[in-house]
Each structure stands twice: as structure tokens, then as C-alpha cells.
Amino acid sequence: MAWVNLHHDNDQTSYDVSVVDDFNVGLSVTPHEGRGNCPVLACCKNLTETCPGELQLRSSAGSILACKSGCEAFRIDELCCHNMYNSPRTCRASKYSEFFKRECP
């Protein structure tokens, strides 16, 4: 599923929409009575239609239920940015993260 992340710092709240873990339902966040620069954030595209085969979560009948992240699909440190890959210097974009970024910037 797409996620909404809320961040609170110094009396200000910000938000973003993330598909970093996986995707199965589109999401849009529309601020109501917000102050400042509060854009609509969304990922409403059906990523299951274009999901790479190795990331597809399928039902027993064969239909695509969700599109997993590279981390969720393969559970390796390099794709999950864990252990020695847990820094901006060592955690690099993969073809899987680039897919999500390209499809839902």
C-alpha cells in the first residue's frame, strides 16, 4: 500500500506519500485548511499493471495483488538499505526503486 508519512519539527508539520515498501492501492492527500505551501500529493497510478514480474505478489488464481519493493521481494541488505548499506553514501538506487520513482515521482 502507499503510505502517508507525517513529520513534525519546530511547530510545523509536513507530509509525504511513499511507495517505498510496496504498492497495492492508489493514494492522494489533499490538505484541508492548511497554512503555507500544502500541495496535493498523490500516487494514483495503478502500478500493478506495470510492476516488474519479480516484484509481483500474485493470488492463487494468478492475478496481481500488489507490487512489492525490491527490499520486500528479495530481503537483501543492499536493497533494504540495512547494515553496511545504511547511509546515503552506500544505499544506492536500484532498478526497482527507480521503477517506483519513475512511475510515482
C-alpha positions as CSV (number, residue, x, y, z in Angstrom):
1,M,0.0,0.0,0.0
2,A,1.1,3.6,-0.4
3,W,1.9,5.3,2.9
4,V,1.4,8.8,4.2
5,N,4.3,10.0,6.4
6,L,3.8,12.8,8.8
7,H,6.8,14.8,10.1
8,H,6.6,17.3,12.9
9,D,9.5,19.7,13.7
10,N,9.6,23.0,15.4
11,D,5.9,23.7,15.4
12,Q,5.5,22.7,11.8
13,T,4.0,19.5,10.3
14,S,4.9,18.2,6.8
15,Y,3.9,15.1,5.0
16,D,4.8,12.9,2.0
17,V,3.4,9.9,0.2
18,S,5.7,6.9,-0.1
19,V,5.6,3.7,-2.1
20,V,8.9,2.6,-0.7
21,D,7.7,-0.7,0.8
22,D,5.1,-1.8,-1.7
23,F,2.0,-0.7,-3.6
24,N,-1.5,-2.0,-4.0
25,V,-3.8,0.9,-3.6
26,G,-3.5,4.5,-5.0
27,L,-3.5,7.3,-2.6
28,S,-4.0,11.1,-2.6
29,V,-3.5,13.6,0.2
30,T,-5.4,16.8,-0.1
31,P,-4.8,19.4,2.7
32,H,-7.8,21.0,4.3
33,E,-7.4,24.4,5.7
34,G,-3.7,24.1,5.8
35,R,-1.3,27.1,6.1
36,G,1.7,27.7,4.0
37,N,2.6,25.6,0.9
38,C,0.5,22.5,1.3
39,P,0.4,20.7,-2.1
40,V,-1.8,17.8,-3.0
41,L,0.4,14.7,-3.0
42,A,-0.7,11.5,-4.8
43,C,0.2,8.2,-6.3
44,C,-3.0,7.2,-8.0
45,K,-1.5,5.3,-11.0
46,N,-2.2,1.6,-10.9
47,L,1.4,0.3,-10.5
48,T,0.2,-3.3,-10.5
49,E,-0.3,-3.0,-14.3
50,T,3.4,-2.2,-15.0
51,C,5.1,-3.9,-12.0
52,P,8.2,-5.9,-12.9
53,G,7.4,-9.6,-12.8
54,E,9.9,-10.4,-9.9
55,L,8.1,-7.8,-7.7
56,Q,4.5,-9.0,-8.3
57,L,2.5,-10.5,-5.5
58,R,0.0,-12.9,-7.1
59,S,-3.1,-14.6,-5.9
60,S,-3.5,-18.3,-6.1
61,A,-5.6,-17.6,-9.3
62,G,-2.7,-15.7,-10.8
63,S,-4.0,-12.1,-10.6
64,I,-1.6,-9.4,-9.4
65,L,-2.5,-8.3,-5.9
66,A,0.4,-5.9,-5.2
67,C,3.8,-4.7,-6.4
68,K,6.4,-5.4,-3.7
69,S,9.5,-3.2,-3.3
70,G,12.9,-4.8,-4.1
71,C,13.6,-5.0,-0.4
72,E,10.3,-6.8,0.3
73,A,10.8,-9.2,-2.6
74,F,14.4,-10.2,-2.1
75,R,15.1,-9.3,1.6
76,I,18.8,-8.4,1.0
77,D,20.6,-5.6,2.8
78,E,21.6,-3.7,-0.4
79,L,18.0,-3.3,-1.5
80,C,16.7,-2.6,2.1
81,C,19.5,-0.1,3.0
82,H,20.4,-2.1,6.1
83,N,23.7,-2.8,7.8
84,M,26.7,-1.6,5.7
85,Y,24.2,0.0,3.2
86,N,22.5,2.1,5.9
87,S,23.8,5.5,4.7
88,P,23.2,7.9,1.7
89,R,26.8,7.0,0.6
90,T,26.3,3.3,0.5
91,C,22.5,2.9,-0.2
92,R,22.1,3.4,-3.9
93,A,19.1,3.4,-6.1
94,S,18.2,0.1,-7.7
95,K,16.3,-0.7,-10.9
96,Y,13.4,-1.4,-8.5
97,S,13.4,1.8,-6.6
98,E,13.9,3.7,-9.9
99,F,10.7,2.0,-11.2
100,F,8.7,3.4,-8.3
101,K,10.3,6.8,-8.6
102,R,9.6,7.0,-12.3
103,E,6.0,5.7,-12.1
104,C,5.1,7.8,-9.0
105,P,7.5,10.7,-8.6
